[in-house]
Every structure is written in structure tokens, then in C-alpha cells.
Amino acid sequence: MRGSAAMGRSFKLHAGIAAGASAVLLVLGALTWLPGILPLTGSAWPTAVITALLFPVFGAALLRMFLAGGDRDAMWLAFRCLSRRVRAGLTALAVSGVVLLFAGLAGAENLQAPEIRDRRYFVLDTTPGERGTVEVSHSQYVAVLESDQRNLFAIPALLFAGAAYGVLVAGELRRADGRETFSGA
């Protein structure tokens, strides 16, 4: 049968969308290391777009993995059946996302949620025993803002990379199950 020889197009398209979104978010996160503040700062639309795309893509990936029905060992074997370029790409996305996430977490220590009120800079200090809003210098404000942006991009980038992995593994499991069914008949 023709359908059992290759992974379905919908799996490849779904994984491509997830991997592409992950790559875009990783690039945006990496741009926070450039001097200055990203123009996206202060807008609610990047968060809205990320959320609107993340939930259906990630949810559908989880559903596909569930329907594929493989255990952890079968999923690892299915991952190993993917081409080297695909495995390398997925690994690069995951490693880059983890590096970006840890860089964002380490960058601002216990400071988060930067805001400007009356031309003064404030952040939330989450140090145990010192929790509360504190005034900071402009340079500290920018550092916390960039760290928050890295986390805003890194976490969904990792989830998109995980969705791409899940969809490709589910597609490979489905392809393998289809081939075994037809070859045994």
C-alpha cells in the first residue's frame, strides 16, 4: 500500500509548523542579547500569538502521541528511525531552548515582572523574606526585561520542539504499525 511506505503529509506538516515556530522563538530569544530592547516589548500581541498557536499545535501533538500508543522504548526506537538530519534538528532545537531558558533564569536572579511607573523602574523581588516590588536602576530594569523576554520565548520554544518530536515519533510509529500489518497478511 502506498500510505504505509512513508509518514503521512499531515504529520510532516504538523511537525514542520511546530519546529518552525520553535526556531522563530529561539531566534527572538537570542535577539535579546543584542544591545537595546526588542521592539516587541510592551506589546501583548506576541504573547497572544504564541498562546493561540501553542495550544492547538501542542494539544494535537499530545493527541497524536496518545493515539500512536507507543511506550517510551518504542518512541525512542521510532525517534532513532528518523533521518539523521531530522534528529539533529530536533536535538538542536531542544538544546538551544534549554540553553536559552537557563540563561534567562540565571540572568536576573530573583527579579522579575519589570514595569515603569511615573518614569521610575520597578521589578518584583522574589527573594525569600524580601518579596515585594522594589525600585531599580534603568540598567537593572533592562536586564530583568531581557531575562523575562528570554523566558517568554524559551518556554514555548521548548514546547514547540517537544510537539515536533512527538508528532514525528507518532508518525513513525503509525508508519511502522501500518507496514507490519500489511506485511503480516
Secondary structure, 3 states (H helix, E strand, C coil): CCCCCCCCHHHHHHHHHHHHHHHHHHHHHHHCCCCCCCCCCCCCHHHHHHHHHHHHHHHHHHHHHHHHCCCHHHHHHHHHHCCHHHHHHHHHHHHHHHHHHHHHHHHCCCEEEEEEECCEEEEEECCCCCCEEEEECHHHHHHHHHHHHHHHHHHHHHHHHHHHHHHHHHHHHHHHHHHHHHHCC
